[in-house]
Amino acid sequence: MNGKIIRKIGAALLAAVMLSSLSACGGKEPEGGGTTSKAAVSHPVDVIGEAKAGKLTGTDVFIGRSAEEVKKLYHYGEEDTLSTSLASDDEEPLILTITEGETMVRMATGQVDYYYRKAKEEKGISMIVSMVDCYGFEAGITMPDDVKNAIAEDGAESAPTEDDLFFLPEVPADCLRLTYTAGSQQLDFYFVDEFLAAVTLSQPDWWKLDEDAVVGSGSEASSESSSEASSSSSSASGSVGASSNADA
């Protein structure tokens, strides 16, 4: 009899202990739940490091590279235009078109454009504008938070002006600019309808947009561009012809 009572008391105590344990577990927050700090997103490119060096991934042209070196890189003026490092073996060669404004010169490929001030030509390229993938970010897919999560430094958000977007044929209605300082360079990401549309890297001391008349993408600019490209090609062809005659 006493054994039965003892067993009942033991079972009751065990049940009470188990009930107490379950109640304690139910009162705790699950691991990983609640508010936690977001871990930094791993990114394959040191964006700020590259920008500090004046480099924009995807091209061999960097801030400070001379216009003559850019021409050679794209084989500008040669009879047979060859592809550059931006074009893979199965892509069409990138043709460099040069347009001169009053104070600025644009060297355009249709994917990446390079600018420099005439008054500071000896400084070299002062702005690079990319319309394609760069720094590991995909054009048309990357969103502002993707860039913010990949770069440790804080960027400044702003609504770009028409002058800021001089390199676009039209100023979009919904556009955001995310700006970072990278040493002496300025790195800007432009988003249209929340997706990456362009990236610019510039040297502010050499690039004074508010003081200079920068050539745009209108018909007058295209006319100047075609005229100069034609003139340069004719001159180059003439030189090649003269050289051939001399050799003969």
Salt bridges, closest charged atoms under 4 A:
GLU68 OE2 - LYS71 NZ 3.40
GLU69 OE1 - ARG65 NE 3.43
GLU78 OE1 - HIS75 ND1 3.50
GLU100 OE1 - LYS118 NZ 3.11
GLU157 OE2 - LYS148 NZ 2.23
ASP164 OD1 - ARG177 NH1 3.47
ASP188 OD1 - ARG177 NE 3.99
ASP212 OD2 - ARG117 NE 3.50
